[in-house]
Protein backbone atom coordinates (compact mmCIF):
# COMPACT_ATOMS: atom_id res chain seq x y z
CA UNK A 1 0.00 0.00 0.00
CA UNK A 2 1.18 3.50 -0.86
CA UNK A 3 -0.11 6.28 1.38
CA UNK A 4 0.06 9.99 0.61
CA UNK A 5 -1.46 11.76 3.58
CA UNK A 6 -1.74 15.53 3.86
CA UNK A 7 1.01 15.98 1.29
CA UNK A 8 2.33 19.50 0.90
CA UNK A 9 1.82 21.60 -2.17
CA UNK A 10 5.04 23.60 -1.90
CA UNK A 11 6.27 21.91 -5.05
CA UNK A 12 3.65 21.68 -7.78
CA UNK A 13 3.62 21.07 -11.49
CA UNK A 14 1.16 21.50 -14.28
CA UNK A 15 -0.56 18.22 -15.10
CA UNK A 16 -1.00 17.09 -18.71
CA UNK A 17 -3.25 19.47 -20.64
CA UNK A 18 -5.91 20.03 -17.96
CA UNK A 19 -4.46 23.10 -16.31
CA UNK A 20 -4.74 21.56 -12.83
CA UNK A 21 -1.86 21.18 -10.40
CA UNK A 22 -0.72 18.21 -8.39
CA UNK A 23 1.99 17.61 -5.82
CA UNK A 24 5.39 16.43 -7.00
CA UNK A 25 5.17 13.59 -4.45
CA UNK A 26 2.02 12.20 -6.04
CA UNK A 27 3.53 12.44 -9.52
CA UNK A 28 6.59 10.55 -8.31
CA UNK A 29 4.47 7.70 -6.93
CA UNK A 30 2.41 7.52 -10.13
CA UNK A 31 5.57 7.26 -12.21
CA UNK A 32 6.40 4.06 -10.34
CA UNK A 33 3.15 2.32 -11.22
CA UNK A 34 2.36 3.70 -14.69
CA UNK A 35 1.48 2.68 -17.29
CA UNK A 36 -1.74 0.92 -16.32
CA UNK A 37 -0.89 -2.75 -16.00
CA UNK A 38 -4.15 -4.01 -17.44
CA UNK A 39 -4.42 -1.42 -20.20
CA UNK A 40 -4.67 -4.08 -22.91
CA UNK A 41 -7.86 -5.44 -21.31
CA UNK A 42 -11.06 -3.52 -22.02
CA UNK A 43 -12.94 -5.26 -19.20
CA UNK A 44 -11.51 -5.34 -15.69
CA UNK A 45 -12.04 -8.67 -13.92
CA UNK A 46 -14.41 -9.12 -10.98
CA UNK A 47 -14.87 -12.21 -8.79
CA UNK A 48 -17.08 -14.85 -10.39
CA UNK A 49 -19.78 -14.49 -7.72
CA UNK A 50 -20.60 -11.03 -9.12
CA UNK A 51 -20.95 -12.10 -12.76
CA UNK A 52 -24.73 -12.39 -12.48
CA UNK A 53 -24.92 -8.69 -11.61
CA UNK A 54 -22.85 -7.49 -14.56
CA UNK A 55 -23.26 -7.73 -18.29
CA UNK A 56 -19.98 -8.83 -19.80
CA UNK A 57 -18.88 -10.24 -16.43
CA UNK A 58 -16.59 -7.36 -15.59
CA UNK A 59 -16.18 -3.60 -15.39
CA UNK A 60 -15.74 -1.83 -18.70
CA UNK A 61 -12.88 0.64 -18.80
CA UNK A 62 -14.13 4.21 -18.71
CA UNK A 63 -17.25 3.42 -16.68
CA UNK A 64 -18.39 5.51 -13.71
CA UNK A 65 -19.99 3.67 -10.78
CA UNK A 66 -21.74 4.71 -7.59
CA UNK A 67 -22.03 2.45 -4.56
CA UNK A 68 -24.66 3.31 -1.94
CA UNK A 69 -25.18 1.79 1.47
CA UNK A 70 -23.06 3.71 4.01
CA UNK A 71 -20.54 1.36 5.67
CA UNK A 72 -21.78 -1.60 3.62
CA UNK A 73 -20.80 0.26 0.45
CA UNK A 74 -17.10 -0.05 1.34
CA UNK A 75 -17.39 -3.80 1.92
CA UNK A 76 -19.09 -4.28 -1.44
CA UNK A 77 -16.63 -2.03 -3.26
CA UNK A 78 -13.54 -3.86 -2.00
CA UNK A 79 -15.09 -7.26 -2.71
CA UNK A 80 -15.95 -6.17 -6.25
CA UNK A 81 -12.47 -4.79 -6.97
CA UNK A 82 -10.33 -7.57 -5.51
CA UNK A 83 -9.91 -9.21 -8.91
CA UNK A 84 -8.35 -6.05 -10.34
CA UNK A 85 -5.43 -6.13 -7.91
CA UNK A 86 -4.87 -9.90 -8.10
CA UNK A 87 -4.67 -9.56 -11.89
CA UNK A 88 -1.89 -6.99 -11.50
CA UNK A 89 -3.89 -3.77 -11.62
CA UNK A 90 -3.83 -0.74 -9.35
CA UNK A 91 -6.52 0.97 -7.28
CA UNK A 92 -6.37 4.48 -5.86
CA UNK A 93 -8.49 5.53 -2.87
CA UNK A 94 -9.07 9.28 -2.64
CA UNK A 95 -10.60 10.78 0.50
CA UNK A 96 -12.47 7.62 1.50
CA UNK A 97 -13.40 7.88 5.21
CA UNK A 98 -12.21 4.84 7.15
CA UNK A 99 -10.63 3.24 4.11
CA UNK A 100 -10.73 -0.21 5.75
CA UNK A 101 -7.67 -1.86 4.21
CA UNK A 102 -7.75 -4.76 6.68
CA UNK A 103 -11.32 -5.53 5.60
CA UNK A 104 -10.29 -5.12 1.96
CA UNK A 105 -7.56 -7.70 2.40
CA UNK A 106 -10.09 -10.14 3.89
CA UNK A 107 -12.12 -10.10 0.67
CA UNK A 108 -9.18 -10.61 -1.65
CA UNK A 109 -7.70 -7.16 -2.33
CA UNK A 110 -3.91 -7.14 -2.71
CA UNK A 111 -3.43 -4.02 -0.58
CA UNK A 112 0.15 -3.55 -1.79
CA UNK A 113 -1.50 -2.45 -5.05
CA UNK A 114 -3.67 0.21 -3.39
CA UNK A 115 -2.63 3.86 -3.39
CA UNK A 116 -4.25 5.90 -0.58
CA UNK A 117 -4.53 9.66 -1.13
CA UNK A 118 -5.94 12.07 1.46
CA UNK A 119 -6.17 15.54 -0.05
CA UNK A 120 -5.50 18.58 2.18
CA UNK A 121 -8.09 20.92 0.63
CA UNK A 122 -10.88 21.01 -2.00
CA UNK A 123 -8.71 22.24 -4.91
CA UNK A 124 -6.36 19.30 -4.36
CA UNK A 125 -9.26 16.84 -4.74
CA UNK A 126 -9.82 17.57 -8.43
CA UNK A 127 -6.08 17.79 -9.13
CA UNK A 128 -5.39 14.41 -7.51
CA UNK A 129 -8.17 12.60 -9.35
CA UNK A 130 -7.07 14.22 -12.59
CA UNK A 131 -3.55 12.91 -12.04
CA UNK A 132 -4.76 9.41 -11.22
CA UNK A 133 -7.02 9.00 -14.24
CA UNK A 134 -5.06 7.01 -16.80
CA UNK A 135 -2.36 6.15 -14.27
CA UNK A 136 -4.29 3.55 -12.28
CA UNK A 137 -7.03 1.13 -13.26
CA UNK A 138 -9.67 2.15 -10.70
CA UNK A 139 -10.16 5.32 -8.66
CA UNK A 140 -12.39 5.01 -5.59
CA UNK A 141 -13.38 8.33 -4.03
CA UNK A 142 -15.68 9.51 -1.28
CA UNK A 143 -18.70 11.59 -2.14
CA UNK A 144 -17.37 15.17 -2.44
CA UNK A 145 -18.10 17.27 0.62
CA UNK A 146 -17.41 20.50 -1.23
CA UNK A 147 -18.93 22.10 -4.28
CA UNK A 148 -17.54 20.81 -7.55
CA UNK A 149 -18.65 22.64 -10.68
CA UNK A 150 -20.50 20.53 -13.28
CA UNK A 151 -17.82 21.15 -15.90
CA UNK A 152 -15.25 19.49 -13.62
CA UNK A 153 -17.39 16.35 -13.32
CA UNK A 154 -17.87 16.25 -17.10
CA UNK A 155 -14.14 16.57 -17.58
CA UNK A 156 -13.50 13.73 -15.11
CA UNK A 157 -15.92 11.41 -16.92
CA UNK A 158 -14.60 12.31 -20.36
CA UNK A 159 -11.01 11.81 -19.28
CA UNK A 160 -11.83 8.44 -17.68
CA UNK A 161 -13.48 7.21 -20.88
CA UNK A 162 -10.54 8.42 -22.95
CA UNK A 163 -7.80 6.97 -20.73
CA UNK A 164 -9.53 3.80 -19.55
CA UNK A 165 -9.82 4.24 -15.80
CA UNK A 166 -12.94 3.22 -13.86
CA UNK A 167 -14.36 5.80 -11.42
CA UNK A 168 -16.14 4.53 -8.30
CA UNK A 169 -17.96 7.02 -6.09
CA UNK A 170 -18.83 5.88 -2.57
CA UNK A 171 -21.95 7.37 -1.04
CA UNK A 172 -21.62 9.31 2.19
CA UNK A 173 -21.32 7.18 5.33
CA UNK A 174 -24.43 8.99 6.59
CA UNK A 175 -26.45 7.22 3.92
CA UNK A 176 -26.94 10.36 1.81
CA UNK A 177 -28.12 9.83 -1.74
CA UNK A 178 -27.22 13.34 -2.85
CA UNK A 179 -24.44 12.16 -5.11
CA UNK A 180 -22.32 14.19 -7.45
CA UNK A 181 -23.25 15.34 -10.92
CA UNK A 182 -21.48 12.45 -12.57
CA UNK A 183 -23.42 10.29 -15.03
CA UNK A 184 -23.29 6.76 -13.61
CA UNK A 185 -23.06 3.69 -15.80
CA UNK A 186 -23.89 1.42 -12.86
CA UNK A 187 -25.24 1.98 -9.37
CA UNK A 188 -25.00 -0.61 -6.60
CA UNK A 189 -27.40 -0.26 -3.67
CA UNK A 190 -26.13 -2.32 -0.73
CA UNK A 191 -28.10 -3.25 2.38
CA UNK A 192 -27.09 -5.40 5.36
CA UNK A 193 -29.89 -7.93 5.91
CA UNK A 194 -28.59 -10.29 8.57
CA UNK A 195 -25.95 -12.53 10.06
CA UNK A 196 -25.13 -16.16 9.42
CA UNK A 197 -24.27 -18.75 12.02
CA UNK A 198 -26.16 -17.55 15.07
CA UNK A 199 -29.68 -18.19 16.32
CA UNK A 200 -31.82 -17.07 19.26
CA UNK A 201 -29.27 -17.44 22.03
CA UNK A 202 -27.02 -20.01 20.45
CA UNK A 203 -24.45 -20.50 17.68
CA UNK A 204 -21.37 -18.64 16.55
CA UNK A 205 -21.23 -15.62 14.27
CA UNK A 206 -19.80 -16.69 10.92
CA UNK A 207 -20.58 -13.95 8.44
CA UNK A 208 -22.56 -10.87 7.43
CA UNK A 209 -25.14 -11.00 4.66
CA UNK A 210 -25.53 -8.10 2.22
CA UNK A 211 -28.24 -7.67 -0.37
CA UNK A 212 -27.03 -5.91 -3.50
CA UNK A 213 -29.10 -4.36 -6.27
CA UNK A 214 -27.35 -3.35 -9.49
CA UNK A 215 -29.06 -0.87 -11.79
CA UNK A 216 -28.17 1.57 -14.53
CA UNK A 217 -27.86 1.96 -18.25
CA UNK A 218 -25.26 -0.81 -18.56
CA UNK A 219 -27.47 -3.47 -16.98
CA UNK A 220 -29.64 -3.71 -20.07
CA UNK A 221 -32.99 -4.27 -18.37
CA UNK A 222 -34.51 -4.46 -14.92
CA UNK A 223 -32.26 -4.13 -11.88
CA UNK A 224 -30.50 -7.31 -10.79
CA UNK A 225 -30.36 -8.49 -7.18
CA UNK A 226 -28.38 -11.02 -5.19
CA UNK A 227 -27.33 -11.73 -1.62
CA UNK A 228 -23.73 -12.27 -0.61
CA UNK A 229 -21.81 -13.32 2.45
CA UNK A 230 -18.87 -10.93 2.77
CA UNK A 231 -16.53 -12.34 3.77
CA UNK A 232 -17.41 -16.02 3.93
CA UNK A 233 -15.18 -18.73 5.39
CA UNK A 234 -11.43 -18.25 4.86
CA UNK A 235 -12.01 -14.83 3.30
CA UNK A 236 -13.93 -16.18 0.33
CA UNK A 237 -17.00 -14.58 -1.28
CA UNK A 238 -20.22 -16.52 -1.47
CA UNK A 239 -23.67 -16.14 -2.98
CA UNK A 240 -26.28 -16.78 -0.28
CA UNK A 241 -28.97 -19.24 -1.32
CA UNK A 242 -32.60 -18.37 -0.50
CA UNK A 243 -32.95 -21.24 1.96
CA UNK A 244 -29.88 -20.28 4.01
CA UNK A 245 -30.53 -19.54 7.69
CA UNK A 246 -30.08 -15.81 8.36
CA UNK A 247 -30.63 -13.98 11.63
CA UNK A 248 -32.25 -10.64 10.70
CA UNK A 249 -30.56 -7.37 11.57
CA UNK A 250 -32.24 -5.69 14.59
CA UNK A 251 -34.23 -2.54 13.88
CA UNK A 252 -33.13 0.74 15.53
CA UNK A 253 -36.06 0.39 17.99
CA UNK A 254 -35.03 -3.16 18.88
CA UNK A 255 -31.45 -2.01 19.44
CA UNK A 256 -32.67 0.69 21.87
CA UNK A 257 -34.85 -1.80 23.80
CA UNK A 258 -31.94 -4.28 23.99
N, C-alpha and C positions, 0 to 999 in steps of 0.2 A: 504494500500500500504506500502510495505517495501522499503526503499531506502538506498542503500549503495553507497555513492558517494565519490570518491577519497580516498577509505579506505587504511590505511597504511599497509605496509607489514613487519613491525617490528617483528610481531609474525606470523610465518608461520609453516605449518605442511605438511607432505607428504600426498598426497591424494590417497586413495585406492591403486591400483597396477600400476598406470600410470606413476609414477615418477614425476608428476607435483606438484606445490605447490600452496596453496591458503590461503588467509588470515583467521585468526582465527575468525574474525567477521563474514565473510560469512559462515563459517562452523557452527557457532552458530545459525545464522538465518535459515539455512537449517535444522538443527536438530529440529526446531520448527514446520516445515511443512512436514517433511518426516514421514512415507513413502508416496509415491504418492497416493493421495486419490482415484483416479479412476483406480488404477492398475489392478483391476479385469476386467475392460472393455478393450477389444482389439481395439475398435473403439471409438475415442473421438467425442462427439456430436457437431454438427454445427447447426445453425438456419435452419429451414425448407426451407427458401427461397433459400438456397444454395444446396439443395439436387440434383437438376438437373445438377449441375456441377460436382458432385462427385459420383463415383461408391461406393456403400455401404453406401451412405448417411452419411459419417463422415470421420474423419482423422484416418487412421490406425496408431497405435503405431509403432514407429521406422521409420516413413517416414521422408524425408527431402523435404522441400518446398522452392520455391523462389517466391517472389512477386515483380513484376516490375511495375513501374508507378510513380516514384518520390513520391511527397506528397500524391497522391491518393493511393499508396501502403499501407501506414499506415492506412488509413480509411478502406480499404478492409480487411487488416489483423485483426484489432480489431473487425470488424463486424463478420468475420469468426470465431473468437476465443471466442466470448462472451459466447457461450453455455458451453465451458469448465469450466469457472469460476462459472457460475450459477449452474452447476452440482456438484460443490465442488472441482474442480481441481485448480491447480496453474499454473501461467504463469510467466516466468522470461524474462525481457527485458534487453539485454546486449548491451551497447553502441549504442542505437538507437537515432539518433539526433532528438530533438524535440519530445520526446516520445508521447505527446498528450494524457495524461490521461483523461482530461476533455472530449475530443472527444470520447475516448474509452468508457467512462461511458455513453455517449449519445446513443451509439449503443449496450448497454446491457452488457458491461464488468463490473464485480464486482471488482472494482479497489483495494479493500482491499485484494484481492487474486492475486495481481501483485507484483512481486519483481523486483525492478529497480536496476541494477548494472551498474555503470560507472567505467571502469577499468582505472587505472592510467598510464599504459604503455603496449606495445605489449605483453610482456611475460605474463602479468596478464590476457590477453584476453583468451588465450587457457586454462589457469588454472581455470578461473572462469566458462567457459563453461563445462569443464571437471567435475567440482564439481556439476554443476547443472543437468547434464544428470543423469537421474535416481532418482533425488530428486524432480523435478517438472515435470508436464505433458507436457508443451510446453516451448521451449526456442526460443525467438525472438531476432535476433541479426542483427545489421547493417552490411552491406557489409564491410569486413575487409579493412582497409586503409593501412595495412602493409603486408609485405610478410609472408605468412604462408606456410610452406613446405607441399607438397602433402601428405606425410605420416601422418601429423597431421590431415588433413581433412579426410583421410581414417579412422583414429582412432576415430574421432568424429562420423562418420557415423556408424561404426561398434558398437561403444559403445551405440549409440542411439537405434539401432536395438535390441541389447542385453537387454537393460534396459528399453525400452518402452517409451522413450521421443520422442516428435516430434520436429524437428528442422525447424525453419522458418527464412530464410535469406531475409532481405529487401534490395532491390536494392538501390544504391546510390541516394540521393535526387537530384543529377544532371542529373538523367536519364541514367546513365551509365549501359551498359549491359555486363560489363566485367565479373562480377560474380566471385565466388570462384571456387575451383576445386572439390566441392562437386558434387555428382551424385544426381540429383533431381528426386524425384518420381512425383512431380507435379510442374508446373509453372503457376502462375496467371499473366496475362498481363492486367493491369488496365489503362483505359483511361477516363478522364473526357470528357463528350460529350455535356453537357448542363445543364440548370437550369429549374426547374419547378415552375410555378406560376406567371411568369412575361411575358409580351409581349412587343411590340414596344411602350414604353412610358407609360405603364399602368401595373397594377397588383402588387402583393406582392410576394417577393421571398419566396418559401416554401421548396425547397430542391435541392440538387445537384444530377445529374445523372451520374453514372459511368457505362462504358461498360467493362465487364470482360470476358476474354478468358482463359479457363483452358486447359492445354495441358500436355502431359507427358506420361510415360509408364504405369501409373495407371489409365489413362482415358479409355483405351481399345478401341481406335478408333480415329476418327477425333476430333480435338479440339472442345470444347463446349463453347458456348457464351450465355451471358444474360446481360440485363441491370437492374441496381438496383438504387433505390433512397436511399441514405445513408446520414444522417438518414431521414426517412419519419416522418409523424406526430407523436408527442408524443414519439419520439425516437425509433419508430419501424423500421423494415427493409421491403422493398417492392420491388417486381419485377415490372419493368416498362413495361407496355403493348405497343405494337408497335404503337397504335393509340394515345398514350398520347401526349399532347402538350408539346414540349420541346423547349426552346430558346437556339439555338446553342451557344457554347463557341466562343468568338471572337478570330480571328487569331492574332498572334503577330503584323502583319501589321495594322490590324484594331485597336488594342489597342494603337499603336503609333499615328495613325491618330486621335483617340478619345482624 
